[in-house]
Every structure is written in C-alpha cells, then in structure tokens.
Amino acid sequence: MSKRIGIIAEDASDVDVVTNILGKYVDRSKFSVRKFVGNGCGKLRNKCDSWAKTLFEGGCHHVLVFHDLDRQDEMALRNLLQKKVPVKMFPKSLIVIPIEEMESWLLSDEAAIRDVFHLKKSPPRIENCETINSPKEHLAKLIWSIGKKRYLNTAHNSKIAEKVTINNLRRCQSFKEFDDYVKSTIFKLPDITHT
C-alpha cells in the first residue's frame, strides 16, 4: 500500500529535497506526497496547524513540518511549532528544524555536490555542516570557487538531494530525528544502513 505523506515546508525546493530523501528509504512507488508551501517562514508558522489538519483529513498517513532555524532560538521555535501542530492532536506528525537551513544537510555530501555540478574535484569535506553560517550562501561560494558555476537553490537542491547518501546526512544532528521517524514510524524498516 502506498503511504501518503504530507510535507509542510518553507518553499517548493525543500519539499523536493525531502521527497528525494524519502525515496532513499523505499521505492518511490511506495509513497506519494501532498504539500503545503509557506513561501517563507511567516506564513508557514501562521498556517501550519490548518494545513496539517487539511493534509490528515485528505488522507495523509503522516505529516512532516520543516522550518529552517535561521539563527533563531531552537527551543522557542520548536515550542511555537509544537503548539501549532501538537502531537496530542496530530500523533503521526514530526517537526523538523534543520540547523540554519536545509542546505546544511546538502553540504554533508561533497561527492553529491561534485557530481551535480560536474566539478573536477570534490569540495572539502565539512565534518559538522550545521556549524556553517548561511549554508545556502556557503554552497554558492563553494561551487563558484571550485567550478565557476552558479548555484540556484530552486534548481539544484533537489538534484543534490537525489545523490546525497543517508550516511552522510546522518552527520547532521537535526537529520537524526527525521531519520529515526522515517525508519521506525513511516516505513517501519529493519535497522540496516541505507545509502
């Protein structure tokens, strides 16, 4: 049976990234995605409760809410989002807060970045990607400095996400809760290493 997964995110490229990452756990035929996009964080914060309700009422088995940290206080942001989408009301939901931006997850896989941009060499490995300030800008500068190629998050993030490995993503602390939830709750996978 195909699982319906609702994704609430700041923009469409974030939904594409999450969809590509979910496709690393199981074949894409085993799930479908419904989405709401905030086109920024303000609308997402204001509407995520009604969007979660609509997604569940529309048949979604799980709802994932993604909100970049963007230098905010993580606990304050998490508390705000948990008040809007409480687990008590939405038990099959998860709030995911990538540290700084979702692009920090993409920085975890230098080979994926090299392959997408056909760079002659891989960017240097970043051990803790979530310590990078402004990961989106960092990614753009990195790609330009190595290959003189322009990076556009709306065009390239989903392509990097297609190639990134789960093992590299697991180096990001904010990814781990999502990883556990996907394996234990959405797809109920045996505890094996996924690529």
MODELLER restraints for C-alpha pairs under 7 A, 6 or more apart:
rsr = mdl.restraints
at = mdl.atoms
rsr.add(forms.Gaussian(group=physical.xy_distance, feature=features.Distance(at['CA:1:A'], at['CA:30:A']), mean=6.67, stdev=0.5))
rsr.add(forms.Gaussian(group=physical.xy_distance, feature=features.Distance(at['CA:2:A'], at['CA:29:A']), mean=6.86, stdev=0.5))
rsr.add(forms.Gaussian(group=physical.xy_distance, feature=features.Distance(at['CA:2:A'], at['CA:30:A']), mean=4.43, stdev=0.5))
rsr.add(forms.Gaussian(group=physical.xy_distance, feature=features.Distance(at['CA:2:A'], at['CA:31:A']), mean=4.64, stdev=0.5))
rsr.add(forms.Gaussian(group=physical.xy_distance, feature=features.Distance(at['CA:2:A'], at['CA:32:A']), mean=6.81, stdev=0.5))
rsr.add(forms.Gaussian(group=physical.xy_distance, feature=features.Distance(at['CA:3:A'], at['CA:30:A']), mean=6.26, stdev=0.5))
rsr.add(forms.Gaussian(group=physical.xy_distance, feature=features.Distance(at['CA:3:A'], at['CA:31:A']), mean=4.41, stdev=0.5))
rsr.add(forms.Gaussian(group=physical.xy_distance, feature=features.Distance(at['CA:3:A'], at['CA:32:A']), mean=6.22, stdev=0.5))
rsr.add(forms.Gaussian(group=physical.xy_distance, feature=features.Distance(at['CA:3:A'], at['CA:61:A']), mean=6.37, stdev=0.5))
rsr.add(forms.Gaussian(group=physical.xy_distance, feature=features.Distance(at['CA:4:A'], at['CA:31:A']), mean=5.69, stdev=0.5))
rsr.add(forms.Gaussian(group=physical.xy_distance, feature=features.Distance(at['CA:4:A'], at['CA:32:A']), mean=4.93, stdev=0.5))
rsr.add(forms.Gaussian(group=physical.xy_distance, feature=features.Distance(at['CA:4:A'], at['CA:33:A']), mean=5.79, stdev=0.5))
rsr.add(forms.Gaussian(group=physical.xy_distance, feature=features.Distance(at['CA:4:A'], at['CA:59:A']), mean=6.88, stdev=0.5))
rsr.add(forms.Gaussian(group=physical.xy_distance, feature=features.Distance(at['CA:4:A'], at['CA:60:A']), mean=4.62, stdev=0.5))
rsr.add(forms.Gaussian(group=physical.xy_distance, feature=features.Distance(at['CA:4:A'], at['CA:61:A']), mean=5.46, stdev=0.5))
rsr.add(forms.Gaussian(group=physical.xy_distance, feature=features.Distance(at['CA:5:A'], at['CA:32:A']), mean=6.15, stdev=0.5))
rsr.add(forms.Gaussian(group=physical.xy_distance, feature=features.Distance(at['CA:5:A'], at['CA:33:A']), mean=4.89, stdev=0.5))
rsr.add(forms.Gaussian(group=physical.xy_distance, feature=features.Distance(at['CA:5:A'], at['CA:34:A']), mean=6.23, stdev=0.5))
rsr.add(forms.Gaussian(group=physical.xy_distance, feature=features.Distance(at['CA:5:A'], at['CA:60:A']), mean=5.33, stdev=0.5))
rsr.add(forms.Gaussian(group=physical.xy_distance, feature=features.Distance(at['CA:5:A'], at['CA:61:A']), mean=5.94, stdev=0.5))
rsr.add(forms.Gaussian(group=physical.xy_distance, feature=features.Distance(at['CA:5:A'], at['CA:62:A']), mean=5.09, stdev=0.5))
rsr.add(forms.Gaussian(group=physical.xy_distance, feature=features.Distance(at['CA:5:A'], at['CA:63:A']), mean=5.87, stdev=0.5))
rsr.add(forms.Gaussian(group=physical.xy_distance, feature=features.Distance(at['CA:6:A'], at['CA:33:A']), mean=5.72, stdev=0.5))
rsr.add(forms.Gaussian(group=physical.xy_distance, feature=features.Distance(at['CA:6:A'], at['CA:34:A']), mean=4.76, stdev=0.5))
rsr.add(forms.Gaussian(group=physical.xy_distance, feature=features.Distance(at['CA:6:A'], at['CA:35:A']), mean=5.46, stdev=0.5))
rsr.add(forms.Gaussian(group=physical.xy_distance, feature=features.Distance(at['CA:6:A'], at['CA:55:A']), mean=5.93, stdev=0.5))
rsr.add(forms.Gaussian(group=physical.xy_distance, feature=features.Distance(at['CA:6:A'], at['CA:60:A']), mean=5.79, stdev=0.5))
rsr.add(forms.Gaussian(group=physical.xy_distance, feature=features.Distance(at['CA:6:A'], at['CA:62:A']), mean=6.03, stdev=0.5))
rsr.add(forms.Gaussian(group=physical.xy_distance, feature=features.Distance(at['CA:6:A'], at['CA:63:A']), mean=4.37, stdev=0.5))
rsr.add(forms.Gaussian(group=physical.xy_distance, feature=features.Distance(at['CA:6:A'], at['CA:64:A']), mean=6.11, stdev=0.5))
rsr.add(forms.Gaussian(group=physical.xy_distance, feature=features.Distance(at['CA:7:A'], at['CA:15:A']), mean=6.54, stdev=0.5))
rsr.add(forms.Gaussian(group=physical.xy_distance, feature=features.Distance(at['CA:7:A'], at['CA:33:A']), mean=6.94, stdev=0.5))
rsr.add(forms.Gaussian(group=physical.xy_distance, feature=features.Distance(at['CA:7:A'], at['CA:34:A']), mean=6.27, stdev=0.5))
rsr.add(forms.Gaussian(group=physical.xy_distance, feature=features.Distance(at['CA:7:A'], at['CA:35:A']), mean=4.73, stdev=0.5))
rsr.add(forms.Gaussian(group=physical.xy_distance, feature=features.Distance(at['CA:7:A'], at['CA:36:A']), mean=6.49, stdev=0.5))
rsr.add(forms.Gaussian(group=physical.xy_distance, feature=features.Distance(at['CA:7:A'], at['CA:63:A']), mean=5.74, stdev=0.5))
rsr.add(forms.Gaussian(group=physical.xy_distance, feature=features.Distance(at['CA:7:A'], at['CA:64:A']), mean=4.90, stdev=0.5))
rsr.add(forms.Gaussian(group=physical.xy_distance, feature=features.Distance(at['CA:7:A'], at['CA:65:A']), mean=6.02, stdev=0.5))
rsr.add(forms.Gaussian(group=physical.xy_distance, feature=features.Distance(at['CA:8:A'], at['CA:35:A']), mean=5.70, stdev=0.5))
rsr.add(forms.Gaussian(group=physical.xy_distance, feature=features.Distance(at['CA:8:A'], at['CA:36:A']), mean=4.90, stdev=0.5))
rsr.add(forms.Gaussian(group=physical.xy_distance, feature=features.Distance(at['CA:8:A'], at['CA:37:A']), mean=5.89, stdev=0.5))
rsr.add(forms.Gaussian(group=physical.xy_distance, feature=features.Distance(at['CA:8:A'], at['CA:64:A']), mean=6.17, stdev=0.5))
rsr.add(forms.Gaussian(group=physical.xy_distance, feature=features.Distance(at['CA:8:A'], at['CA:65:A']), mean=4.72, stdev=0.5))
rsr.add(forms.Gaussian(group=physical.xy_distance, feature=features.Distance(at['CA:8:A'], at['CA:66:A']), mean=6.11, stdev=0.5))
rsr.add(forms.Gaussian(group=physical.xy_distance, feature=features.Distance(at['CA:9:A'], at['CA:15:A']), mean=6.27, stdev=0.5))
rsr.add(forms.Gaussian(group=physical.xy_distance, feature=features.Distance(at['CA:9:A'], at['CA:36:A']), mean=6.66, stdev=0.5))
rsr.add(forms.Gaussian(group=physical.xy_distance, feature=features.Distance(at['CA:9:A'], at['CA:37:A']), mean=5.17, stdev=0.5))
rsr.add(forms.Gaussian(group=physical.xy_distance, feature=features.Distance(at['CA:9:A'], at['CA:38:A']), mean=6.26, stdev=0.5))
rsr.add(forms.Gaussian(group=physical.xy_distance, feature=features.Distance(at['CA:9:A'], at['CA:65:A']), mean=6.09, stdev=0.5))
rsr.add(forms.Gaussian(group=physical.xy_distance, feature=features.Distance(at['CA:9:A'], at['CA:66:A']), mean=4.86, stdev=0.5))
rsr.add(forms.Gaussian(group=physical.xy_distance, feature=features.Distance(at['CA:9:A'], at['CA:67:A']), mean=6.26, stdev=0.5))
rsr.add(forms.Gaussian(group=physical.xy_distance, feature=features.Distance(at['CA:10:A'], at['CA:37:A']), mean=5.47, stdev=0.5))
rsr.add(forms.Gaussian(group=physical.xy_distance, feature=features.Distance(at['CA:10:A'], at['CA:38:A']), mean=4.72, stdev=0.5))
rsr.add(forms.Gaussian(group=physical.xy_distance, feature=features.Distance(at['CA:10:A'], at['CA:39:A']), mean=5.22, stdev=0.5))
rsr.add(forms.Gaussian(group=physical.xy_distance, feature=features.Distance(at['CA:10:A'], at['CA:40:A']), mean=4.89, stdev=0.5))
rsr.add(forms.Gaussian(group=physical.xy_distance, feature=features.Distance(at['CA:10:A'], at['CA:41:A']), mean=5.67, stdev=0.5))
rsr.add(forms.Gaussian(group=physical.xy_distance, feature=features.Distance(at['CA:10:A'], at['CA:44:A']), mean=6.36, stdev=0.5))
rsr.add(forms.Gaussian(group=physical.xy_distance, feature=features.Distance(at['CA:10:A'], at['CA:67:A']), mean=6.44, stdev=0.5))
rsr.add(forms.Gaussian(group=physical.xy_distance, feature=features.Distance(at['CA:11:A'], at['CA:37:A']), mean=5.21, stdev=0.5))
rsr.add(forms.Gaussian(group=physical.xy_distance, feature=features.Distance(at['CA:11:A'], at['CA:38:A']), mean=6.14, stdev=0.5))
rsr.add(forms.Gaussian(group=physical.xy_distance, feature=features.Distance(at['CA:11:A'], at['CA:39:A']), mean=4.98, stdev=0.5))
rsr.add(forms.Gaussian(group=physical.xy_distance, feature=features.Distance(at['CA:11:A'], at['CA:40:A']), mean=6.65, stdev=0.5))
rsr.add(forms.Gaussian(group=physical.xy_distance, feature=features.Distance(at['CA:12:A'], at['CA:37:A']), mean=6.18, stdev=0.5))
rsr.add(forms.Gaussian(group=physical.xy_distance, feature=features.Distance(at['CA:13:A'], at['CA:154:A']), mean=5.27, stdev=0.5))
rsr.add(forms.Gaussian(group=physical.xy_distance, feature=features.Distance(at['CA:13:A'], at['CA:157:A']), mean=6.56, stdev=0.5))
rsr.add(forms.Gaussian(group=physical.xy_distance, feature=features.Distance(at['CA:13:A'], at['CA:158:A']), mean=6.51, stdev=0.5))
rsr.add(forms.Gaussian(group=physical.xy_distance, feature=features.Distance(at['CA:16:A'], at['CA:158:A']), mean=5.43, stdev=0.5))
rsr.add(forms.Gaussian(group=physical.xy_distance, feature=features.Distance(at['CA:17:A'], at['CA:157:A']), mean=6.38, stdev=0.5))
rsr.add(forms.Gaussian(group=physical.xy_distance, feature=features.Distance(at['CA:17:A'], at['CA:158:A']), mean=4.77, stdev=0.5))
rsr.add(forms.Gaussian(group=physical.xy_distance, feature=features.Distance(at['CA:17:A'], at['CA:161:A']), mean=5.39, stdev=0.5))
rsr.add(forms.Gaussian(group=physical.xy_distance, feature=features.Distance(at['CA:20:A'], at['CA:158:A']), mean=6.85, stdev=0.5))
rsr.add(forms.Gaussian(group=physical.xy_distance, feature=features.Distance(at['CA:20:A'], at['CA:161:A']), mean=5.90, stdev=0.5))
rsr.add(forms.Gaussian(group=physical.xy_distance, feature=features.Distance(at['CA:20:A'], at['CA:162:A']), mean=5.49, stdev=0.5))
rsr.add(forms.Gaussian(group=physical.xy_distance, feature=features.Distance(at['CA:21:A'], at['CA:161:A']), mean=6.28, stdev=0.5))
rsr.add(forms.Gaussian(group=physical.xy_distance, feature=features.Distance(at['CA:24:A'], at['CA:195:A']), mean=6.90, stdev=0.5))
rsr.add(forms.Gaussian(group=physical.xy_distance, feature=features.Distance(at['CA:25:A'], at['CA:194:A']), mean=6.78, stdev=0.5))
rsr.add(forms.Gaussian(group=physical.xy_distance, feature=features.Distance(at['CA:36:A'], at['CA:51:A']), mean=6.70, stdev=0.5))
rsr.add(forms.Gaussian(group=physical.xy_distance, feature=features.Distance(at['CA:38:A'], at['CA:44:A']), mean=4.46, stdev=0.5))
rsr.add(forms.Gaussian(group=physical.xy_distance, feature=features.Distance(at['CA:41:A'], at['CA:67:A']), mean=6.93, stdev=0.5))
rsr.add(forms.Gaussian(group=physical.xy_distance, feature=features.Distance(at['CA:45:A'], at['CA:81:A']), mean=6.90, stdev=0.5))
rsr.add(forms.Gaussian(group=physical.xy_distance, feature=features.Distance(at['CA:48:A'], at['CA:84:A']), mean=6.69, stdev=0.5))
rsr.add(forms.Gaussian(group=physical.xy_distance, feature=features.Distance(at['CA:49:A'], at['CA:84:A']), mean=5.03, stdev=0.5))
rsr.add(forms.Gaussian(group=physical.xy_distance, feature=features.Distance(at['CA:49:A'], at['CA:85:A']), mean=5.30, stdev=0.5))
rsr.add(forms.Gaussian(group=physical.xy_distance, feature=features.Distance(at['CA:52:A'], at['CA:63:A']), mean=6.55, stdev=0.5))
rsr.add(forms.Gaussian(group=physical.xy_distance, feature=features.Distance(at['CA:62:A'], at['CA:92:A']), mean=5.03, stdev=0.5))
rsr.add(forms.Gaussian(group=physical.xy_distance, feature=features.Distance(at['CA:62:A'], at['CA:93:A']), mean=5.56, stdev=0.5))
rsr.add(forms.Gaussian(group=physical.xy_distance, feature=features.Distance(at['CA:63:A'], at['CA:92:A']), mean=6.56, stdev=0.5))
rsr.add(forms.Gaussian(group=physical.xy_distance, feature=features.Distance(at['CA:63:A'], at['CA:93:A']), mean=4.66, stdev=0.5))
rsr.add(forms.Gaussian(group=physical.xy_distance, feature=features.Distance(at['CA:63:A'], at['CA:94:A']), mean=6.56, stdev=0.5))
rsr.add(forms.Gaussian(group=physical.xy_distance, feature=features.Distance(at['CA:64:A'], at['CA:93:A']), mean=5.66, stdev=0.5))
rsr.add(forms.Gaussian(group=physical.xy_distance, feature=features.Distance(at['CA:64:A'], at['CA:94:A']), mean=4.98, stdev=0.5))
rsr.add(forms.Gaussian(group=physical.xy_distance, feature=features.Distance(at['CA:64:A'], at['CA:95:A']), mean=6.04, stdev=0.5))
rsr.add(forms.Gaussian(group=physical.xy_distance, feature=features.Distance(at['CA:65:A'], at['CA:94:A']), mean=6.19, stdev=0.5))
rsr.add(forms.Gaussian(group=physical.xy_distance, feature=features.Distance(at['CA:65:A'], at['CA:95:A']), mean=4.75, stdev=0.5))
rsr.add(forms.Gaussian(group=physical.xy_distance, feature=features.Distance(at['CA:65:A'], at['CA:96:A']), mean=5.96, stdev=0.5))
rsr.add(forms.Gaussian(group=physical.xy_distance, feature=features.Distance(at['CA:66:A'], at['CA:95:A']), mean=6.18, stdev=0.5))
rsr.add(forms.Gaussian(group=physical.xy_distance, feature=features.Distance(at['CA:66:A'], at['CA:96:A']), mean=4.91, stdev=0.5))
rsr.add(forms.Gaussian(group=physical.xy_distance, feature=features.Distance(at['CA:66:A'], at['CA:97:A']), mean=5.91, stdev=0.5))
rsr.add(forms.Gaussian(group=physical.xy_distance, feature=features.Distance(at['CA:67:A'], at['CA:96:A']), mean=6.54, stdev=0.5))
rsr.add(forms.Gaussian(group=physical.xy_distance, feature=features.Distance(at['CA:67:A'], at['CA:97:A']), mean=5.18, stdev=0.5))
rsr.add(forms.Gaussian(group=physical.xy_distance, feature=features.Distance(at['CA:67:A'], at['CA:98:A']), mean=6.95, stdev=0.5))
rsr.add(forms.Gaussian(group=physical.xy_distance, feature=features.Distance(at['CA:68:A'], at['CA:97:A']), mean=5.38, stdev=0.5))
rsr.add(forms.Gaussian(group=physical.xy_distance, feature=features.Distance(at['CA:68:A'], at['CA:98:A']), mean=5.19, stdev=0.5))
rsr.add(forms.Gaussian(group=physical.xy_distance, feature=features.Distance(at['CA:68:A'], at['CA:99:A']), mean=6.45, stdev=0.5))
rsr.add(forms.Gaussian(group=physical.xy_distance, feature=features.Distance(at['CA:68:A'], at['CA:100:A']), mean=5.81, stdev=0.5))
rsr.add(forms.Gaussian(group=physical.xy_distance, feature=features.Distance(at['CA:68:A'], at['CA:101:A']), mean=4.79, stdev=0.5))
rsr.add(forms.Gaussian(group=physical.xy_distance, feature=features.Distance(at['CA:68:A'], at['CA:102:A']), mean=6.40, stdev=0.5))
rsr.add(forms.Gaussian(group=physical.xy_distance, feature=features.Distance(at['CA:69:A'], at['CA:97:A']), mean=5.84, stdev=0.5))
rsr.add(forms.Gaussian(group=physical.xy_distance, feature=features.Distance(at['CA:69:A'], at['CA:98:A']), mean=6.08, stdev=0.5))
rsr.add(forms.Gaussian(group=physical.xy_distance, feature=features.Distance(at['CA:69:A'], at['CA:99:A']), mean=5.22, stdev=0.5))
rsr.add(forms.Gaussian(group=physical.xy_distance, feature=features.Distance(at['CA:69:A'], at['CA:100:A']), mean=4.72, stdev=0.5))
rsr.add(forms.Gaussian(group=physical.xy_distance, feature=features.Distance(at['CA:69:A'], at['CA:101:A']), mean=6.36, stdev=0.5))
rsr.add(forms.Gaussian(group=physical.xy_distance, feature=features.Distance(at['CA:70:A'], at['CA:100:A']), mean=4.37, stdev=0.5))
rsr.add(forms.Gaussian(group=physical.xy_distance, feature=features.Distance(at['CA:70:A'], at['CA:101:A']), mean=6.24, stdev=0.5))
rsr.add(forms.Gaussian(group=physical.xy_distance, feature=features.Distance(at['CA:71:A'], at['CA:100:A']), mean=5.90, stdev=0.5))
rsr.add(forms.Gaussian(group=physical.xy_distance, feature=features.Distance(at['CA:87:A'], at['CA:93:A']), mean=6.53, stdev=0.5))
rsr.add(forms.Gaussian(group=physical.xy_distance, feature=features.Distance(at['CA:96:A'], at['CA:178:A']), mean=6.67, stdev=0.5))
rsr.add(forms.Gaussian(group=physical.xy_distance, feature=features.Distance(at['CA:97:A'], at['CA:174:A']), mean=6.37, stdev=0.5))
rsr.add(forms.Gaussian(group=physical.xy_distance, feature=features.Distance(at['CA:98:A'], at['CA:174:A']), mean=5.31, stdev=0.5))
rsr.add(forms.Gaussian(group=physical.xy_distance, feature=features.Distance(at['CA:99:A'], at['CA:130:A']), mean=5.63, stdev=0.5))
rsr.add(forms.Gaussian(group=physical.xy_distance, feature=features.Distance(at['CA:99:A'], at['CA:174:A']), mean=6.41, stdev=0.5))
rsr.add(forms.Gaussian(group=physical.xy_distance, feature=features.Distance(at['CA:100:A'], at['CA:130:A']), mean=6.95, stdev=0.5))
rsr.add(forms.Gaussian(group=physical.xy_distance, feature=features.Distance(at['CA:100:A'], at['CA:133:A']), mean=6.98, stdev=0.5))
rsr.add(forms.Gaussian(group=physical.xy_distance, feature=features.Distance(at['CA:100:A'], at['CA:134:A']), mean=6.64, stdev=0.5))
rsr.add(forms.Gaussian(group=physical.xy_distance, feature=features.Distance(at['CA:101:A'], at['CA:135:A']), mean=6.42, stdev=0.5))
rsr.add(forms.Gaussian(group=physical.xy_distance, feature=features.Distance(at['CA:103:A'], at['CA:135:A']), mean=5.53, stdev=0.5))
rsr.add(forms.Gaussian(group=physical.xy_distance, feature=features.Distance(at['CA:103:A'], at['CA:136:A']), mean=5.57, stdev=0.5))
rsr.add(forms.Gaussian(group=physical.xy_distance, feature=features.Distance(at['CA:104:A'], at['CA:129:A']), mean=5.35, stdev=0.5))
rsr.add(forms.Gaussian(group=physical.xy_distance, feature=features.Distance(at['CA:104:A'], at['CA:130:A']), mean=5.59, stdev=0.5))
rsr.add(forms.Gaussian(group=physical.xy_distance, feature=features.Distance(at['CA:104:A'], at['CA:135:A']), mean=5.33, stdev=0.5))
rsr.add(forms.Gaussian(group=physical.xy_distance, feature=features.Distance(at['CA:105:A'], at['CA:129:A']), mean=6.97, stdev=0.5))
rsr.add(forms.Gaussian(group=physical.xy_distance, feature=features.Distance(at['CA:105:A'], at['CA:169:A']), mean=5.86, stdev=0.5))
rsr.add(forms.Gaussian(group=physical.xy_distance, feature=features.Distance(at['CA:105:A'], at['CA:172:A']), mean=6.39, stdev=0.5))
rsr.add(forms.Gaussian(group=physical.xy_distance, feature=features.Distance(at['CA:106:A'], at['CA:160:A']), mean=6.63, stdev=0.5))
rsr.add(forms.Gaussian(group=physical.xy_distance, feature=features.Distance(at['CA:106:A'], at['CA:161:A']), mean=6.64, stdev=0.5))
rsr.add(forms.Gaussian(group=physical.xy_distance, feature=features.Distance(at['CA:106:A'], at['CA:164:A']), mean=6.95, stdev=0.5))
rsr.add(forms.Gaussian(group=physical.xy_distance, feature=features.Distance(at['CA:107:A'], at['CA:129:A']), mean=6.13, stdev=0.5))
rsr.add(forms.Gaussian(group=physical.xy_distance, feature=features.Distance(at['CA:108:A'], at['CA:126:A']), mean=6.55, stdev=0.5))
rsr.add(forms.Gaussian(group=physical.xy_distance, feature=features.Distance(at['CA:108:A'], at['CA:129:A']), mean=6.00, stdev=0.5))
rsr.add(forms.Gaussian(group=physical.xy_distance, feature=features.Distance(at['CA:108:A'], at['CA:168:A']), mean=5.52, stdev=0.5))
rsr.add(forms.Gaussian(group=physical.xy_distance, feature=features.Distance(at['CA:108:A'], at['CA:169:A']), mean=5.94, stdev=0.5))
rsr.add(forms.Gaussian(group=physical.xy_distance, feature=features.Distance(at['CA:109:A'], at['CA:164:A']), mean=5.67, stdev=0.5))
rsr.add(forms.Gaussian(group=physical.xy_distance, feature=features.Distance(at['CA:109:A'], at['CA:168:A']), mean=5.81, stdev=0.5))
rsr.add(forms.Gaussian(group=physical.xy_distance, feature=features.Distance(at['CA:110:A'], at['CA:122:A']), mean=5.71, stdev=0.5))
rsr.add(forms.Gaussian(group=physical.xy_distance, feature=features.Distance(at['CA:110:A'], at['CA:123:A']), mean=5.47, stdev=0.5))
rsr.add(forms.Gaussian(group=physical.xy_distance, feature=features.Distance(at['CA:110:A'], at['CA:124:A']), mean=6.85, stdev=0.5))
rsr.add(forms.Gaussian(group=physical.xy_distance, feature=features.Distance(at['CA:110:A'], at['CA:125:A']), mean=6.06, stdev=0.5))
rsr.add(forms.Gaussian(group=physical.xy_distance, feature=features.Distance(at['CA:111:A'], at['CA:122:A']), mean=5.84, stdev=0.5))
rsr.add(forms.Gaussian(group=physical.xy_distance, feature=features.Distance(at['CA:112:A'], at['CA:160:A']), mean=5.68, stdev=0.5))
rsr.add(forms.Gaussian(group=physical.xy_distance, feature=features.Distance(at['CA:112:A'], at['CA:163:A']), mean=5.10, stdev=0.5))
rsr.add(forms.Gaussian(group=physical.xy_distance, feature=features.Distance(at['CA:112:A'], at['CA:164:A']), mean=5.32, stdev=0.5))
rsr.add(forms.Gaussian(group=physical.xy_distance, feature=features.Distance(at['CA:113:A'], at['CA:160:A']), mean=5.99, stdev=0.5))
rsr.add(forms.Gaussian(group=physical.xy_distance, feature=features.Distance(at['CA:114:A'], at['CA:121:A']), mean=6.62, stdev=0.5))
rsr.add(forms.Gaussian(group=physical.xy_distance, feature=features.Distance(at['CA:114:A'], at['CA:122:A']), mean=5.09, stdev=0.5))
rsr.add(forms.Gaussian(group=physical.xy_distance, feature=features.Distance(at['CA:114:A'], at['CA:123:A']), mean=6.91, stdev=0.5))
rsr.add(forms.Gaussian(group=physical.xy_distance, feature=features.Distance(at['CA:116:A'], at['CA:159:A']), mean=6.52, stdev=0.5))
rsr.add(forms.Gaussian(group=physical.xy_distance, feature=features.Distance(at['CA:116:A'], at['CA:160:A']), mean=6.14, stdev=0.5))
rsr.add(forms.Gaussian(group=physical.xy_distance, feature=features.Distance(at['CA:119:A'], at['CA:146:A']), mean=7.00, stdev=0.5))
rsr.add(forms.Gaussian(group=physical.xy_distance, feature=features.Distance(at['CA:119:A'], at['CA:147:A']), mean=5.61, stdev=0.5))
rsr.add(forms.Gaussian(group=physical.xy_distance, feature=features.Distance(at['CA:128:A'], at['CA:172:A']), mean=6.93, stdev=0.5))
rsr.add(forms.Gaussian(group=physical.xy_distance, feature=features.Distance(at['CA:129:A'], at['CA:172:A']), mean=6.67, stdev=0.5))
rsr.add(forms.Gaussian(group=physical.xy_distance, feature=features.Distance(at['CA:130:A'], at['CA:172:A']), mean=6.43, stdev=0.5))
rsr.add(forms.Gaussian(group=physical.xy_distance, feature=features.Distance(at['CA:140:A'], at['CA:150:A']), mean=6.78, stdev=0.5))
rsr.add(forms.Gaussian(group=physical.xy_distance, feature=features.Distance(at['CA:140:A'], at['CA:151:A']), mean=5.16, stdev=0.5))
rsr.add(forms.Gaussian(group=physical.xy_distance, feature=features.Distance(at['CA:143:A'], at['CA:149:A']), mean=6.01, stdev=0.5))
rsr.add(forms.Gaussian(group=physical.xy_distance, feature=features.Distance(at['CA:143:A'], at['CA:150:A']), mean=7.00, stdev=0.5))
rsr.add(forms.Gaussian(group=physical.xy_distance, feature=features.Distance(at['CA:143:A'], at['CA:151:A']), mean=6.83, stdev=0.5))
rsr.add(forms.Gaussian(group=physical.xy_distance, feature=features.Distance(at['CA:144:A'], at['CA:150:A']), mean=6.11, stdev=0.5))
rsr.add(forms.Gaussian(group=physical.xy_distance, feature=features.Distance(at['CA:165:A'], at['CA:195:A']), mean=4.89, stdev=0.5))
rsr.add(forms.Gaussian(group=physical.xy_distance, feature=features.Distance(at['CA:166:A'], at['CA:194:A']), mean=6.04, stdev=0.5))
rsr.add(forms.Gaussian(group=physical.xy_distance, feature=features.Distance(at['CA:166:A'], at['CA:195:A']), mean=5.08, stdev=0.5))
rsr.add(forms.Gaussian(group=physical.xy_distance, feature=features.Distance(at['CA:167:A'], at['CA:194:A']), mean=6.98, stdev=0.5))
rsr.add(forms.Gaussian(group=physical.xy_distance, feature=features.Distance(at['CA:167:A'], at['CA:195:A']), mean=6.16, stdev=0.5))
rsr.add(forms.Gaussian(group=physical.xy_distance, feature=features.Distance(at['CA:169:A'], at['CA:175:A']), mean=6.51, stdev=0.5))
rsr.add(forms.Gaussian(group=physical.xy_distance, feature=features.Distance(at['CA:170:A'], at['CA:176:A']), mean=5.82, stdev=0.5))
rsr.add(forms.Gaussian(group=physical.xy_distance, feature=features.Distance(at['CA:183:A'], at['CA:189:A']), mean=4.96, stdev=0.5))
